[in-house]
Amino acid sequence: MTRLSTQEIPRLIDISAVRTDVTLDEVNEIVRIAKKYNFICTFVMPCFTDILINQLKNDSDILVGGVVGFPSGADLTKTKVDTTLNMIKAGCNEIDMVINVGALKSSQYDLVYEDIKAVVDAAKDIPVKAIIEIAYLTDDEIRIASRLAVKAGVTYVKTGTGWASKPSTVETVKIIKEEVKDKALIKVAGGVRTLATLEEMYDAGARRFGISMTSALNILREAYKREGLTFDTYTDVELKVNNY
């Protein structure tokens, strides 16, 4: 299994605070932690995105992502496009959009494709990650969703929002990788809480991970311990350990 270093790991993780009950204190803490360990990207709910952008404007190595259609994916396509444009105008560097899961499960594949494509077209050169929400899909539906996302031109196929009770698995990553091959990258979200899981999924083909700040710090702490390094950071606010 690949052994990722303490320098490599933060550049694979999007630290996220996308729960319903996220507070401003937690958003500010994400900024502090992102700067301290140079995590590649940060995500919060849209109402707090401007705060991330403002506080990270002088840190060019740390990206800010915008969420679209979150968490259900059932928004009108026009709403998703408008949100995408607003997120990019605000300064977001990446877009994570939830596909229309209900349409996929209803075999309305043209609708799913057009919905993703509209967001990709609106984003232009900004990378789009299509969240297919694997917790609600069969293996065949995962393959179809991945295929539609690639056809629509996404940069990443993302496993989930982290809101569903069923976690992403290594087997899921392998299914997506078999379908997308080298036509898109894979981002995993939901259930990545240990260094071993992250590295196993990396070997299966995942190249980004959406992880809560608490879990991201725990994973980094494991990596520091493995390298015989001291890791003594604790968050300044009490955070809930959640399923993201």
C-alpha positions as a printed Julia matrix, in Angstrom:
244×3 Matrix{Float64}:
   0.0    0.0     0.0
   1.13   3.53   -0.75
   2.56   5.41    2.26
   1.63   9.05    1.84
   3.79  11.61    3.62
   2.7   14.34    6.0
   3.33  16.82    3.17
   1.32  14.89    0.59
  -1.77  14.19    2.66
  -3.02  17.79    3.12
  -2.74  18.33   -0.64
  -5.27  15.54   -1.15
  -7.85  16.73    1.37
 -10.64  19.27    1.0
 -11.49  20.12    4.6
 -15.19  20.69    4.89
 -17.8   22.06    7.26
 -21.02  21.47    5.36
 -23.39  20.34    8.1
 -26.62  22.15    8.89
 -25.36  23.31   12.29
 -21.96  24.71   11.29
 -21.15  27.92   13.16
 -19.0   30.9    12.28
 -16.47  29.8    14.9
 -16.02  26.52   13.05
 -15.61  28.33    9.72
 -12.9   30.5    11.24
 -11.22  27.4    12.66
 -11.18  25.79    9.21
  -9.28  28.81    7.92
  -6.73  28.53   10.72
  -6.2   24.8    10.21
  -6.04  25.12    6.42
  -3.31  27.73    6.72
  -1.36  25.8     9.35
  -1.22  22.53    7.41
  -1.7   23.78    3.83
  -4.8   21.74    3.0
  -5.56  22.01   -0.69
  -9.16  23.24   -0.5
 -11.86  24.37    1.93
 -15.64  24.03    1.74
 -18.46  25.5     3.8
 -22.13  26.13    3.13
 -22.83  29.01    0.7
 -23.78  31.55    3.39
 -20.23  31.37    4.78
 -18.29  31.03    1.51
 -17.49  34.75    1.29
 -15.79  34.52    4.69
 -13.48  31.75    3.47
 -12.65  33.65    0.3
 -11.86  36.85    2.2
  -9.7   35.14    4.83
  -7.8   33.01    2.31
  -7.34  35.63   -0.43
  -3.61  35.91    0.29
  -3.07  32.14    0.43
  -2.91  31.15   -3.22
  -2.11  27.49   -2.4
  -5.42  27.03   -0.57
  -8.48  26.85   -2.79
 -12.07  27.64   -1.88
 -14.83  25.43   -3.23
 -18.49  26.22   -3.77
 -21.3   23.73   -3.23
 -24.15  23.57   -5.73
 -27.45  21.7    -5.34
 -26.36  20.64   -1.9
 -27.27  18.24   -0.39
 -30.19  16.72   -2.34
 -29.31  17.52   -5.96
 -33.02  18.14   -6.62
 -32.77  21.86   -7.37
 -33.87  23.15  -10.75
 -31.04  23.22  -13.26
 -31.45  26.98  -13.55
 -30.95  27.29   -9.8
 -27.8   25.18   -9.99
 -26.47  27.33  -12.83
 -27.25  30.55  -10.97
 -25.56  29.24   -7.83
 -22.52  28.18   -9.85
 -22.21  31.62  -11.39
 -22.61  33.31   -8.0
 -19.99  31.03   -6.39
 -17.49  31.74   -9.16
 -18.22  35.48   -9.08
 -17.53  35.4    -5.34
 -14.13  33.85   -6.02
 -14.55  30.06   -5.74
 -11.87  28.0    -7.46
 -13.86  24.76   -7.74
 -17.5   23.68   -7.84
 -18.92  20.55   -6.18
 -22.41  19.91   -7.55
 -24.89  17.21   -6.62
 -26.45  15.43   -9.59
 -30.18  14.86   -9.85
 -30.26  11.53   -8.02
 -34.02  11.08   -8.32
 -33.86  11.55  -12.08
 -31.05   9.02  -12.34
 -33.02   6.45  -10.38
 -36.01   7.17  -12.65
 -33.84   6.39  -15.71
 -34.14  10.0   -16.92
 -30.57   9.93  -18.11
 -30.89  12.83  -20.57
 -32.11  15.05  -17.74
 -29.2   14.0   -15.52
 -26.69  14.66  -18.28
 -28.14  18.04  -19.23
 -28.22  19.1   -15.58
 -24.52  18.31  -15.11
 -23.57  19.77  -18.5
 -25.31  23.06  -17.71
 -23.19  23.49  -14.59
 -19.98  22.49  -16.4
 -20.75  25.0   -19.17
 -21.5   27.74  -16.64
 -18.27  27.03  -14.77
 -16.19  27.24  -17.95
 -12.56  26.7   -16.87
 -13.4   26.15  -13.21
 -13.2   22.45  -12.26
 -16.54  20.78  -11.52
 -16.94  17.73   -9.31
 -20.18  15.79   -9.89
 -21.45  14.27   -6.65
 -23.3   11.09   -7.57
 -24.33  10.17   -3.98
 -23.48   6.47   -4.12
 -25.37   5.67   -0.9
 -28.63   5.68   -2.88
 -27.37   3.92   -6.0
 -26.89   0.36   -7.16
 -23.55  -0.6    -8.68
 -25.06  -0.29  -12.16
 -26.42   3.16  -11.32
 -22.99   4.19  -10.06
 -21.55   3.18  -13.41
 -24.24   5.05  -15.34
 -23.85   8.19  -13.21
 -20.08   8.13  -13.65
 -20.48   7.7   -17.4
 -22.92  10.61  -17.67
 -20.66  12.85  -15.57
 -17.66  12.12  -17.77
 -19.72  12.74  -20.9
 -20.77  16.11  -19.44
 -17.13  17.1   -19.0
 -16.61  17.07  -15.23
 -13.13  17.12  -13.76
 -14.02  14.79  -10.89
 -16.64  12.19  -10.09
 -17.31  12.49   -6.36
 -18.81   9.67   -4.33
 -21.13  11.6    -2.04
 -22.05  14.65   -0.01
 -21.27  13.02    3.33
 -24.87  13.5     4.45
 -25.99   9.93    3.71
 -25.67   7.23    6.37
 -23.89   4.78    4.06
 -20.14   5.51    3.75
 -18.07   5.39    0.61
 -16.0    2.22    0.25
 -12.89   1.08   -1.56
 -15.11  -1.13   -3.7
 -17.09   1.94   -4.77
 -13.92   3.74   -5.78
 -12.89   0.73   -7.85
 -16.26   0.66   -9.64
 -16.0    4.35  -10.51
 -12.37   3.99  -11.61
 -13.26   1.09  -13.92
 -15.89   3.3   -15.55
 -14.07   6.64  -15.82
 -10.56   5.27  -16.37
  -8.41   8.35  -17.04
 -11.24  10.53  -18.34
 -11.95  12.03  -14.91
 -10.47  12.09  -11.43
 -12.19  10.67   -8.35
 -13.02  12.43   -5.1
 -14.25  10.48   -2.09
 -16.46  11.92    0.63
 -18.19  10.06    3.43
 -16.59   7.59    5.8
 -12.89   8.46    5.39
 -11.72   8.65    8.99
  -8.42   6.78    9.12
  -5.09   6.99    7.37
  -5.36   3.36    6.27
  -8.72   4.0     4.59
  -7.41   7.08    2.82
  -4.34   5.26    1.51
  -6.33   2.23    0.41
  -8.72   4.46   -1.5
  -5.8    6.34   -2.99
  -4.42   3.06   -4.32
  -7.86   2.29   -5.78
  -7.79   5.54   -7.76
  -9.06   8.38   -5.54
  -7.1   11.62   -5.79
  -9.1   13.99   -3.56
 -10.95  13.48   -0.3
 -13.7   15.58    1.23
 -13.26  15.19    4.98
 -14.48  17.03    8.08
 -11.86  19.05    9.91
 -11.91  16.71   12.92
 -11.34  13.59   10.81
  -8.75  15.33    8.63
  -6.73  16.28   11.7
  -7.0   12.75   13.09
  -5.7   11.32    9.82
  -2.83  13.8     9.76
  -2.08  12.99   13.38
  -1.76   9.31   12.42
   0.67  10.2     9.63
   2.79  12.35   11.95
   2.95   9.53   14.49
   4.0    7.06   11.79
   6.88   9.35   10.85
   7.87   9.88   14.47
   6.82  13.52   14.44
   4.97  15.51   17.07
   1.44  16.6    16.26
  -0.08  18.67   19.04
  -2.74  20.76   17.32
  -6.18  20.81   18.86
  -9.06  22.82   17.5
 -10.08  26.0    19.26
 -13.78  25.12   19.16
 -15.55  21.92   20.19
 -16.44  20.14   16.95
 -18.91  17.37   16.33
 -17.42  14.22   14.81
 -19.8   13.62   11.94
 -20.14  11.22    9.05
 -18.53  13.44    6.43
